C-alpha cells in the first residue's frame, strides 16, 4: 500500500481522478480536480452510488447540487434539461455507471482490482457518510468549468471511492 497524500492510497486517488474525468468526457464535460480528502467535504442534495466488487469491495459515490446534476444530464442528453425529472435522473445514473466502469478499468493490476460494478442508485437529500475501520476512502472535489460563473457554488461536485481492505491483503 502506498499511503500517498493525506494517507490516501495513490492507486485509489489516481483512479478516482482519471475515472471521473474520462467518464464525464464522454458527455463533453472536462472537470478539473480542485481538492482531495478522505471524506466528502460537502453535502449535496443528489448522490448516486454504485457498488465496486472485487477482492476489496466498496462503492463509488458522486454527489451533485441540483444545477450541477441538471448540467451533467443536459450535457449527456445534448439538450437543455430544466427540471429534475426521470430523464435527468436516468442520465445521472448513466454517467455514474460510465464513471464506475472507468474507475474499474483504472484499478486493473492495482491492489484494488475490481471485478464487477453494480447497478447505480440515486439518493435524494443531503447526507454524510461514516466509514468503519479498514476502509480506504478518497474524495475528490471537481469543478465543472464550463458552467456559468453565476452558478459558482453549483460548479462543484465530488467523486468518492471507498474500498474495504481485506485483512491479510
HELIX and SHEET records of a PDB file:
HELIX    1   1 UNK A    5  UNK A    7  5                                   3    
HELIX    2   2 UNK A   10  UNK A   25  1                                  16    
HELIX    3   3 UNK A   66  UNK A   77  1                                  12    
HELIX    4   4 UNK A   86  UNK A  106  1                                  21    
HELIX    5   5 UNK A  149  UNK A  155  5                                   7    
SHEET    1   A 6 UNK A  32  UNK A  37  0                                        
SHEET    2   A 6 UNK A 135  UNK A 143 -1                                        
SHEET    3   A 6 UNK A 156  UNK A 164 -1                                        
SHEET    4   A 6 UNK A  58  UNK A  64 -1                                        
SHEET    5   A 6 UNK A  46  UNK A  54 -1                                        
SHEET    6   A 6 UNK A 114  UNK A 117 -1                                        
SHEET    1   B 6 UNK A  32  UNK A  37  0                                        
SHEET    2   B 6 UNK A 135  UNK A 143 -1                                        
SHEET    3   B 6 UNK A 156  UNK A 164 -1                                        
SHEET    4   B 6 UNK A  58  UNK A  64 -1                                        
SHEET    5   B 6 UNK A  46  UNK A  54 -1                                        
SHEET    6   B 6 UNK A 121  UNK A 124 -1                                        
END                                                                             
